[in-house]
């Protein structure tokens, strides 16, 4: 009986660990300028933010902040991180994000973390 209970617990734990979520759990920014922070940004404003992943911007710019996003779930990918990076960039008045670094971490590898430099064009 005791052995059956232990087996049931182990099976339950294994099944729960197979559930993948792709929920963004955190987004944040560090504002390096005196820009006015606008925490209520529209989808249109977010959509205008450009992402330069593995490329450099092709225009003159000033670095205005650092943005961060975290997605949880084994299936989490760039499509989960980039919208949150763009939202955080829009909050601080940025035009784009570049120098994006991405890491998968957590003991089970089920969290994806991204940071990037928010920039404003001249």
Residue pairs with C-beta under 8 A, 6 or more apart in sequence:
17 108
20 73
20 74
20 75
20 110
21 72
21 73
22 71
22 72
22 73
22 75
22 76
22 77
22 80
23 71
23 72
23 73
24 69
24 70
24 71
24 80
24 81
24 83
24 84
25 70
25 71
25 72
26 68
26 69
26 70
27 67
27 68
27 69
27 70
27 84
27 85
27 87
27 88
28 67
28 68
28 88
29 65
29 66
29 67
29 68
29 88
29 89
29 91
29 92
29 118
30 65
30 66
31 37
31 64
31 65
31 92
32 63
32 64
32 65
32 66
33 62
33 64
33 65
33 92
35 64
35 92
35 93
35 120
36 93
37 91
37 92
37 93
38 90
38 91
38 93
39 91
41 87
41 90
41 91
45 90
46 83
46 86
46 87
46 90
47 86
48 90
48 95
49 86
49 89
49 90
49 94
49 95
49 96
49 97
50 57
50 95
50 96
50 97
51 82
51 85
51 86
51 96
51 97
51 98
51 100
51 116
52 96
52 97
52 98
52 99
52 100
53 78
53 82
53 100
54 100
55 98
56 98
57 96
57 98
57 119
57 121
59 121
59 122
60 121
60 122
61 95
61 96
61 119
61 120
61 121
61 122
62 119
62 120
62 122
63 117
63 118
63 119
64 92
64 93
64 94
64 118
64 119
64 120
65 89
65 92
65 94
65 117
65 118
66 115
66 116
66 117
66 118
67 85
67 88
67 89
67 92
67 94
67 97
67 115
67 116
67 117
67 118
68 85
68 88
68 113
68 114
68 115
68 116
69 80
69 81
69 82
69 84
69 85
69 88
69 113
69 114
70 111
70 112
70 113
70 114
71 77
71 80
71 81
71 84
71 111
71 112
72 106
72 110
72 111
72 112
73 80
73 110
74 108
74 109
74 110
76 110
76 111
76 112
77 112
78 102
80 112
81 102
81 112
81 114
82 114
85 97
85 100
85 114
85 116
86 97
88 118
89 95
89 96
89 97
89 116
89 118
92 118
93 120
94 118
94 119
94 120
95 119
95 120
95 121
96 118
96 119
96 121
97 116
97 117
97 118
97 119
98 116
98 117
98 119
99 116
99 117
100 114
100 115
100 116
101 114
101 115
101 116
102 112
102 113
102 114
103 112
103 113
103 114
104 111
104 112
104 113
105 111
105 113
